[in-house]
């Protein structure tokens, strides 16, 4: 399973029915938390997210609405007896912030907490395992800020059974062929793997485009994504305010989605000045029809 669950879709200030940014990416049996605004642990409880499967946390930048919920979540996990380690990928200053909070309260976590620093301007792969490859890339915001690309990996090659049998490869060896191995026949002939298999189709990809100006330079990271999240803090009549505050509008996010030829656009990070979100869809869909509001509590299949 590859999916995204929205826990918070608001910017800056929480409201009674919208919370600051937080999402959970599900990749098979593991969960990854993307940003952790105020109240995230309550949203995790409300929507019955399995805390025990949370292994990695990604913090895009150090504006409070993207990480103020982290210390509370970590403390709760420790109080509940967690012993499995957690890795946090974030701007380097976050380690100092969290450690200061732990030190001042005399708190010692029951699990290992490790920080992987994201240096300003860095882009590239930051995590890779058998199921998932995660990359980060810089966005254009007032402080150092990152987007994240989550790509579900398909490592097994596709077997061509008739071809394998033609080379007299026993069926018991087929699983090794799918893992990429060559086959040495008894007569000394080496059967190359790509003679009897084909490479797997590219895995699905979800791109989280954190707080940013409208920036076409991001297109290489967004191109052909199966699903893209992009902030839409303001409706398009406030595009000048958006630019001044290093944010984007509904039309701008939709324009990037169209230019990048993504399959689905999720929008969020709405300003608290808006009580109704339908106008964001009304502006986005004429530009990019397959746009959805990133609604809290809803899980979107990538």
C-alpha positions as CSV (number, residue, x, y, z in Angstrom):
1,X,0.0,0.0,0.0
2,X,1.2,3.5,-0.8
3,X,-1.0,6.3,0.5
4,X,-1.0,9.7,2.2
5,X,-3.2,10.6,5.2
6,X,-3.8,14.3,5.9
7,X,-3.6,15.2,9.6
8,X,-3.4,19.0,9.3
9,X,-4.1,21.3,6.3
10,X,-3.9,24.8,7.8
11,X,-1.1,27.3,7.9
12,X,0.3,29.3,10.8
13,X,-2.6,29.4,13.2
14,X,-4.8,26.4,14.2
15,X,-8.6,26.8,14.0
16,X,-11.3,24.8,15.7
17,X,-11.6,22.6,12.6
18,X,-8.3,22.8,10.9
19,X,-4.8,22.0,12.2
20,X,-1.3,23.0,11.2
21,X,0.6,20.9,8.7
22,X,1.1,17.2,9.2
23,X,0.8,14.2,7.0
24,X,1.5,10.4,7.2
25,X,2.9,8.5,4.3
26,X,2.1,4.8,4.4
27,X,4.5,2.6,2.5
28,X,3.5,-1.1,3.0
29,X,4.0,-1.7,6.7
30,X,5.9,1.4,7.7
31,X,4.6,4.9,8.4
32,X,6.5,8.2,7.8
33,X,5.4,11.5,9.4
34,X,5.9,14.6,7.2
35,X,5.9,17.8,9.3
36,X,4.4,17.8,12.8
37,X,2.4,21.0,13.6
38,X,0.8,21.7,16.9
39,X,-1.8,19.0,17.8
40,X,-0.4,16.3,15.6
41,X,-0.4,13.6,18.3
42,X,-4.1,14.3,18.9
43,X,-4.8,13.9,15.2
44,X,-2.8,10.7,15.2
45,X,-5.1,9.4,18.0
46,X,-8.3,10.7,16.4
47,X,-7.6,9.0,13.1
48,X,-6.2,5.8,14.7
49,X,-2.7,6.0,13.1
50,X,-0.6,3.2,14.5
51,X,2.2,5.0,16.4
52,X,4.2,1.8,16.7
53,X,4.8,1.7,12.9
54,X,6.2,5.3,12.9
55,X,9.9,5.1,12.1
56,X,10.9,8.2,10.2
57,X,9.9,11.9,10.7
58,X,10.6,14.6,8.0
59,X,10.5,18.2,9.0
60,X,10.5,20.6,6.0
61,X,11.5,23.8,7.9
62,X,11.6,25.5,11.3
63,X,8.5,27.6,11.2
64,X,6.4,26.6,14.2
65,X,3.4,25.4,12.3
66,X,5.5,22.6,10.9
67,X,7.2,21.3,14.0
68,X,5.7,22.6,17.3
69,X,3.9,19.3,17.8
70,X,7.1,17.2,17.7
71,X,8.3,17.4,21.3
72,X,4.9,16.4,22.6
73,X,4.7,13.5,20.2
74,X,8.2,12.3,21.1
75,X,7.4,12.6,24.9
76,X,4.1,10.7,24.5
77,X,5.8,7.8,22.6
78,X,8.4,7.5,25.4
79,X,5.7,7.6,28.1
80,X,3.9,4.8,26.3
81,X,7.0,2.6,26.5
82,X,8.3,2.8,22.9
83,X,11.8,1.3,22.5
84,X,12.1,1.2,18.7
85,X,14.4,4.0,17.3
86,X,13.1,7.0,15.4
87,X,15.1,9.1,12.9
88,X,14.3,12.7,12.2
89,X,15.3,14.4,9.0
90,X,15.3,18.1,9.4
91,X,17.3,21.4,9.3
92,X,20.2,20.9,11.8
93,X,19.0,23.4,14.4
94,X,16.1,21.2,15.3
95,X,18.3,18.8,17.2
96,X,19.4,21.6,19.5
97,X,15.8,22.8,20.0
98,X,14.6,19.3,20.9
99,X,17.6,18.5,23.1
100,X,17.1,21.8,25.0
101,X,13.5,20.9,25.7
102,X,14.4,17.5,26.9
103,X,17.2,18.8,29.1
104,X,15.1,21.5,30.7
105,X,12.4,19.1,31.7
106,X,14.8,16.4,32.8
107,X,13.3,14.0,30.2
108,X,15.2,10.9,29.0
109,X,13.5,9.2,26.1
110,X,13.2,5.4,26.3
111,X,14.1,5.1,22.6
112,X,17.0,6.1,20.5
113,X,16.3,9.4,18.7
114,X,18.7,10.3,15.8
115,X,18.8,13.4,13.7
116,X,19.8,13.6,10.1
117,X,20.7,17.2,9.2
118,X,19.4,18.7,6.0
119,X,21.9,21.4,5.1
120,X,20.5,24.6,3.3
121,X,20.3,24.1,-0.4
122,X,20.9,20.4,-0.4
123,X,19.2,18.0,-2.8
124,X,19.5,14.3,-3.2
125,X,18.6,10.9,-1.7
126,X,18.4,10.9,2.1
127,X,16.8,7.5,2.8
128,X,16.6,4.2,0.9
129,X,15.4,0.8,1.9
130,X,13.8,-2.2,0.2
131,X,10.5,-0.5,-0.2
132,X,11.1,3.2,-0.4
133,X,13.5,5.9,-1.7
134,X,13.2,9.4,-0.2
135,X,14.9,12.5,-1.6
136,X,14.8,16.1,-0.6
137,X,15.0,19.3,-2.5
138,X,15.1,23.0,-1.5
139,X,12.0,25.2,-2.0
140,X,11.9,29.0,-2.1
141,X,10.8,30.2,1.4
142,X,11.8,32.8,3.9
143,X,14.1,30.4,5.7
144,X,15.8,27.1,4.6
145,X,12.9,24.8,3.5
146,X,12.7,21.4,1.8
147,X,10.3,19.4,-0.2
148,X,10.4,15.6,-0.2
149,X,10.0,13.0,-2.9
150,X,8.8,9.5,-1.8
151,X,9.2,6.8,-4.4
152,X,8.0,3.3,-3.7
153,X,10.5,1.0,-5.1
154,X,9.9,-2.1,-7.2
155,X,13.1,-4.2,-7.0
156,X,11.9,-7.5,-8.5
157,X,12.5,-7.9,-12.2
158,X,9.8,-9.4,-14.4
159,X,10.6,-12.9,-15.5
160,X,10.1,-14.1,-19.1
161,X,9.3,-17.8,-18.3
162,X,9.4,-19.1,-21.9
163,X,12.8,-17.4,-22.4
164,X,14.1,-18.8,-19.1
165,X,13.0,-22.3,-20.1
166,X,14.6,-21.9,-23.5
167,X,17.9,-21.4,-21.7
168,X,17.2,-24.5,-19.6
169,X,17.1,-22.6,-16.3
170,X,15.3,-24.6,-13.6
171,X,12.2,-23.2,-12.1
172,X,13.8,-23.3,-8.6
173,X,16.1,-20.6,-9.8
174,X,13.4,-18.2,-11.1
175,X,13.2,-16.2,-7.8
176,X,17.0,-15.4,-8.1
177,X,16.5,-14.2,-11.6
178,X,13.8,-11.8,-10.4
179,X,16.4,-10.5,-7.9
180,X,18.7,-9.8,-10.7
181,X,21.1,-12.8,-10.7
182,X,22.7,-14.3,-13.8
183,X,22.6,-18.1,-14.3
184,X,25.6,-20.3,-15.0
185,X,24.6,-23.4,-16.9
186,X,26.3,-26.8,-16.4
187,X,28.0,-26.4,-19.8
188,X,29.7,-23.2,-18.6
189,X,27.4,-20.8,-20.5
190,X,26.6,-17.7,-18.6
191,X,23.0,-16.6,-19.1
192,X,22.7,-12.9,-18.5
193,X,19.8,-11.8,-16.4
194,X,18.5,-9.3,-19.0
195,X,18.2,-12.1,-21.5
196,X,15.4,-13.7,-19.4
197,X,13.9,-10.8,-17.4
198,X,12.9,-7.2,-17.9
199,X,13.3,-4.3,-15.5
200,X,10.4,-3.5,-13.2
201,X,8.1,-0.6,-14.0
202,X,9.0,2.6,-12.2
203,X,7.5,2.7,-8.7
204,X,4.8,5.2,-7.8
205,X,6.0,8.6,-6.5
206,X,4.5,11.2,-4.1
207,X,6.1,14.6,-3.9
208,X,5.5,16.9,-1.0
209,X,6.2,20.5,-2.0
210,X,6.5,22.4,1.3
211,X,6.1,26.2,1.8
212,X,7.3,28.0,-1.2
213,X,7.0,30.8,-3.7
214,X,5.6,29.9,-7.1
215,X,8.8,28.4,-8.6
216,X,9.0,26.7,-12.0
217,X,12.5,25.7,-11.1
218,X,10.9,22.9,-9.0
219,X,9.5,21.2,-12.1
220,X,12.3,18.6,-12.4
221,X,11.4,17.3,-9.0
222,X,7.7,17.3,-9.7
223,X,7.7,15.9,-13.2
224,X,5.3,13.0,-13.8
225,X,4.6,12.4,-10.1
226,X,1.7,10.2,-9.4
227,X,0.6,12.6,-6.7
228,X,1.9,16.0,-5.7
229,X,1.1,18.1,-2.6
230,X,1.6,21.8,-3.0
231,X,0.8,24.6,-0.6
232,X,-2.0,27.1,-1.6
233,X,-2.0,29.5,1.3
234,X,-4.0,32.1,-0.6
235,X,-6.6,32.5,-3.3
236,X,-5.2,34.1,-6.5
237,X,-6.5,37.6,-5.8
238,X,-3.8,37.8,-3.1
239,X,-0.9,36.7,-5.3
240,X,1.1,39.8,-4.3
241,X,0.7,39.0,-0.6
242,X,1.6,35.4,-1.4
243,X,4.8,36.5,-3.0
244,X,5.7,38.9,-0.2
245,X,5.3,36.1,2.3
246,X,7.0,33.4,0.1
247,X,3.8,31.4,-0.4
248,X,1.8,30.3,-3.4
249,X,-1.8,30.6,-4.6
250,X,-4.4,28.1,-5.8
251,X,-3.8,29.0,-9.5
252,X,0.0,28.9,-9.1
253,X,-0.1,25.4,-7.6
254,X,-2.4,24.2,-10.3
255,X,-0.2,25.7,-13.0
256,X,2.8,23.8,-11.7
257,X,0.8,20.6,-11.6
258,X,-0.2,21.0,-15.2
259,X,3.3,21.9,-16.3
260,X,4.8,18.9,-14.4
261,X,2.1,16.5,-15.9
262,X,1.4,15.0,-12.4
263,X,-1.6,12.7,-12.1
264,X,-3.2,14.2,-9.0
265,X,-2.7,17.5,-7.1
266,X,-3.4,17.8,-3.4
267,X,-3.6,21.3,-2.0
268,X,-3.3,22.5,1.6
269,X,-1.7,25.0,4.0
270,X,-4.7,27.3,3.8
271,X,-4.6,30.6,5.5
272,X,-6.8,30.9,8.6
273,X,-8.5,33.9,7.0
274,X,-10.6,31.5,4.9
275,X,-13.5,29.7,6.5
276,X,-14.6,28.0,3.3
277,X,-12.2,25.9,1.2
278,X,-14.3,25.3,-1.9
279,X,-13.1,28.5,-3.6
280,X,-9.6,26.9,-3.7
281,X,-11.0,24.1,-5.9
282,X,-13.0,26.5,-7.9
283,X,-9.8,28.3,-8.9
284,X,-7.5,25.3,-9.2
285,X,-9.6,22.9,-11.3
286,X,-10.0,25.0,-14.4
287,X,-6.2,25.0,-14.6
288,X,-5.7,21.5,-13.4
289,X,-8.9,19.4,-13.2
290,X,-7.6,16.5,-11.0
291,X,-7.1,18.7,-8.0
292,X,-8.3,17.7,-4.5
293,X,-8.5,19.5,-1.2
294,X,-6.1,17.8,1.3
295,X,-8.9,17.1,3.7
296,X,-8.0,16.2,7.3
297,X,-8.6,12.6,8.1
298,X,-8.8,11.5,4.5
299,X,-6.3,8.9,3.1
300,X,-5.4,9.3,-0.6
301,X,-4.0,6.3,-2.5
302,X,-1.0,7.3,-4.6
